Amino acid sequence: MADPVEAIAYGPAAPRSLCTDCGVSRMSDPKQCGKACQFIKPDYPAMETAVHGRARDPVRSDEMYFGPFRRMLRAKLKNPSPGAQWTGITTRIAQRLLETKAVDAVLTMAPDPQDRWKPMPVLVTEPKGMEQVRGMRMGYAPLLALLEPAIAKGYKRLAVIGIPCQVYALRALEKELGLERLYVIGTPCSDNTTTENFHTFLELLAEDPDTITYLEFRADYYVELRFTDGRKKEIPFLMLPISQLPPDFFPLTCRTCVDYTNVLSDITVGYMGGQGQQWLLVRNDRGEELIDLLGDELQSEAPGSKGKREGPVKGFLTNTIRAAGGLPLRRMPNWLRPIVGRLMPIVGPKGLEFARARVEMKACETVVHLRREEPARAPYMIPDHVWDIVKPYGIERE
């Protein structure tokens, strides 16, 4: 029997600026990057209409933040999958697609055999194989480089689990792939880095970083670590050693990404609006199909929303402007950090208000960094809805 999880060799990348190595530059025609890349001249209204049948509805205010959606859910699997990042909704959906023969293969990431944190693009062709790809990885990985090998193998019905820059490029090329069916399961993403940089971050979080098996930024303002010996460690966001990271830890691409919530996926599976559970945005008919595959396995309810986001977003914007200008951040006194860190889960925005806050923060960050480092690109890379998001914070389109 063939290996249900197959890693396929791919060619070298064609280097250029503002690239997250989604894999398109490693395909047979690297010039496709010119029309597929979200960091060149994205057209979200047209792309959203092509994928979802419509662009964002101005009457539904949350679509300005999260993109088109049918409905939002706060959800979890009744029986969590062992080794999953949360309860395993993303990989379980893909597993059900393989179980029901709805797809021939799933394109996703597995852990590199030499480094559990390094993502390795793979094709999964058997339901059991999805058990090998559970959990979070950190780093760049050319997922879309596997599209052509998958099609060459005769796979005409595919599912892809990807982050926003991968999904934008996938959608831009979708019509040319000749697929009979494509399901896109998206995860939110804001800040990626190299796997090597991520190891540096882990070294700042624990004395035994090699034993860390799990890391998650939670919506309650804590980072959760788990270790091989069963220990758990929770670190308030304000206690993270961010100031000790190098200035280029997060590349300009991630600091200027306008698609935190993966708006071109059929369903987005994240955490920001989940309040301890996962947050699902069902975006179109295919997204409804994917939810239906889980049936009674899924426990869901409407997401909640509490608190006010304006204060945290203004504080973030002030620090971003200072950092972008090379100025030192205004650091909170060390004695105050633990107190405020424990207060944030009580007084900070929660649920959908937390999600709106993060989207506003990313929008402000995008404008600030693009204007400083690539001002000529700003008119092409920043969509209209992002200008609407940042306007209340005194940032105007030039």
N, C-alpha and C positions, 0 to 999 in steps of 0.2 A: 504494500500500500504506500502511496506517495505521502511525503511528509505534509501534514495538514497546515503547517506554518512554514512558508518558503521565503527565504531571503534571496533576492535576485540581484546580480551584479548590475551596476549602471555606470555610465560614463562620467567624466569629470564635469564640473560646473564651468559655465562660461561666466567669469567674474565680471561684475559691474557694481556700481554704487547702489545703495539702498536695496539690498537683496537679502532675503531670508532663506534662500536656497530651497524653494518649494519643490524643485525637481524639474521644472519646465526647461531650464537651461541645459539639463542633462539629456533631454529627449533628442530625437533625430533632427529637429529643426529648432535650434536655440533661439532663432529670431522671433519665435512665437511669444517670447517674453514681452515684446513691444506692445502686444495687444492684451496679454493675459495678466500682467502684473498690476496689482493694486497700488503700487508705489510710483507709477508712471502717470497715468491719466485715468483714474477710475471713474466709472459712470454708474453710481449706485441706483438712481431712479430707473434707468433702462434695464440694468441687471435684475433688480428686484421685480420689475414688471415681467421680465422674461421668465423668471423662476417661479414667482408666486401669483402671477396674473394681475398684479397691481403694485404700485409704489406705496409709500407710507401714507396713511390716511391722516390728514391734519386734524380731523375731528377726534381721533383717538390719540390723545397727547402722549401716551407711553410709546407709541410707534416712532416718535421722533428720537427716543432714546434707544429702543430695542429693535427697531425694524418691524416689517410686517409680521403679524402673527394672528392665528386663529384664536388661540387661548393660551393661558399660562397656568402652570400647575406647580404646587409644592409637593414633592413626591419621594417615595423610597420603595425599594423592593421589600416585600414582606419577609423574604428569606434572602438576606444579603449574600452576595457572592464572595467566597473566601479570596482574599488578596486584592479585592477591588479598592479603588480610591475612596469611594463613598459606599453605596450599596451595590454598585455594578450595573446601573441602568444602561449605560452606553454599550458595554460589551454584551450584555444580555440581549439587547435589541438586535445587535449584529448576529449573535448566536441563533436567535429565532429566525432571522432571515435565511441562514444556512440550513437550519432544521426544516423549514418549510419549503426549501428549494426555490425561494424567491430570487436568490442570487447565486451565481456560480462561485464568487469569491468576494472577500472583504479586503480592502486595502487599509492597513492601519500600522501602528507602531508596536514593536516588541522590544524588550530590553536587549541590548547588545550582550553577547555572551561574555565579553571581557569587562563590562561595566553596566551594572543594573540601572544606572541613571541615564545612560546614553540611549536615545531612541534609534531603532533600526527599522526601516521600512520593510514590511512583509506582506505577502499574500496569504490569506487564511482561507482554506477551501473546505474544511470540515468543522462542524460545530464544536467539537472537543478542543480544537485549536484556539478558540477564543479564550480559553482558560489561561493560555500562555501570554496573553497580551494585556492582562489587567494591570491597573496601577498607573502611576504618573511617571513620565520621563521628562527630562529637561535638556534642551539643546536643539540645534537645527538638524533637520533630516529631510532629504529630498523625496518625500512620499510620492509625488506625481511622476517621478521617473519610472515607477512601476506600471504606469498606465499602458504603455506600448507593449511591454512583455506580457501583461495580462491579456490584452487583446490578441496578441500573437498566439497565445495558448488556446484561443477560441472562446474566451470568457466574454460573453455579450451582456450579462446582467451583473452589475457590480454594486457594491456598497463601499463608500469611502468614509472613514472617520478622520476628520481633519480640523486644523485650526484655521482661523479666518484667512490668512494670506494664501494658504493652500486651497481653500474652498473658492475664493474669488477666481484664482487662476483656473481651477477645474471648471467652474461655470463658464468662464470665457471661452474655453475650448470644447465644451460639452457637445455641441452640435457636430463637431468635426470628428468625434471619436467613433461614431457609428454604433453606439450601444443601443441595445433594445430596452434596457431599464437601468436607471441609476438612482440609488438612494444615498443621500448625504446626511450623515450624522455629525453635527458640528459641536465643538466644545469652545467656550469663550477663551480668549487669550488677550493679554495686554503686554506682558513683559517676559520675553524669552531671552536667553543668553546662551553662550556656549556651554557644553557639558563641563569643560575645564573650569570655567568661571563658577559654575554651580557648585563644584567641589570646594572651591575657595569659600563660598558662602556657608556650606555645611561645616567647614572647619571652624568658622566663627560661632556656630551655634552649639557645638558640643565638643567635649574633649576626645570623644571616640567617634568621629564622623563616619568611619568605615562601617559602623554597626547600625547606622540609621537606615531603616527600611521604608519609611513613609514620611512624607512631608505634605502638609496641606495648609493653605491660607484660608481660614474659616471666616464666615460672615459675622462671627461674634468678636472679631478683632483680636483673635489669637492665631498663632501658628502652632500646629500640632505636629510633634515628632514621635515616631515609634522606633523602637530598637529591637535588635535580634533577640535580646534576653527578655522581651515582653514589657520593658519599661515604656512609659509615655512621658512626654514633656510638653508643656504648654507655655508659649512665650507671647506676651502681649505685643501687638504690632509696634507700640512705642518703645519697646525694649529691644527691637531688632537692631543689629549692628550695621544699619544701612550706611551710616557716615564712614564706615571703614572700607566700603567697597570702592574700587577704582571708578573714575568718572565714566569710562566706556563700558562698564559692566553690562548695562543695557544699551544696545546699539540704537542708532537714530531711527531705524525702521520701527522698532518697538515703541520708541518714544513718540512716534508720529503716526501710529496706526489708528485709523478712524473706525475700525470695525471690531470693537470689543466683544459684541454678542453674536458674531458669526451669522449675519443676517441673511446670507444666501444658502444656508443649510435648510433641509426639510424640517429638521427639529434641532434645537439647541439644547444641550444638556450641560448645565453648569451648577453653580452653587449660590451666586450672589443674592438672589431673591428667595433663597430656600429656608433661611432661619434654622439651620441645623439639618435640613434635608436638601435634596437636590431641587433645582429650579429648571423647569422644562418650558420651552417656548415651542409650541406646535404651530408651524408656519403655513402649511398647505396640505393638500390631499395626501401626499406621500407621508408627511409627518403624522397625519391621523392614522394611516396604515401602520406606521412603526409603533405608535402607542397601542393600537389594537392588538398587535402581536403579543404584547405582554399580558393582556387579559387580566385575570384576577391576581396575577403575580404582583401587580402594581397597586400600592396604596397612595391615594392622591387627594388633594384638597386645594382650594383657592389659596394663593399666596397672600401673606399679610403685609402690612406696611406701617411703620411707626417712626416717630422722630422727625427731625428737620435736617436737611443736608447742607443748607447754605453756609453755615459756619465752617464745617470741615472742608468744604470745597474752596472757600475763600482762603483758608489757611494753607491748603495744598497749593493753590495758585501762587500765593506769595512766596512760598519756598521754592516753587518751580522757577519763578522769574529770577530769584536770587541765584539759584544753582545754575541756570542757563547763562547768567552773566558772570559766572566764575566767582560769585561771592559766597562766603561761608554761610551755611544755614543757621538760622536762629535756633540754637539748641535749647531744649527744655532742661532745667536743672535736674541733675541725676536723682536728687531726693524726691522730685515731683513725678518723675516718669512712672514709677510703679503705681502711684495713686491714680494718676490720670488713666494709665493703662487698664486699671480695674474698673474705672468709672465708665469708660467708653462703651462696654457692652450694655451698660444700664441706660446711659443718656444719649448714645450715638444713634444715627439712623439705622433702621433694621428692615429686613425684607425688601420690598420693592423700592423703598426710599434709599436703602443702602445701595441697591443696584443702580438707581438713578445717580446717586452721588459718584459712584465709580465711573460711570459713563461721562459725567460732566468733568471729572478730574482728567480723564484721558483726553477729552476734547480740548480742554484748556492746555494740557501738556503738548498736544499736537501743534496747536497754533504757536505757542511760545517757542518751541524748539525749531519748527520749520522756519519761522520768521528770522530766527537768529542764524541757523546753520545752512538752510537751503531756501532763501526767500523767493527765488525765482520759481520754485516748485509749488509754493503755497497756493496760488490761484488754481492749479490743476489738481492738486492732491486733496484739497479740503472741500468736501461736498457742502451743499447749501444747508443741510440739516445740522451740520456741525457748527456753522456760524450762528444758527438759531439757538443752539445749546449754550454757547459761550457768551452770547450777547448780554444776558442778565448780570454777568460778572465784569462788565465794562470792556469787553474785547469786541472790537468792531472790525468788520471786513474793510480792508483798504481798497 
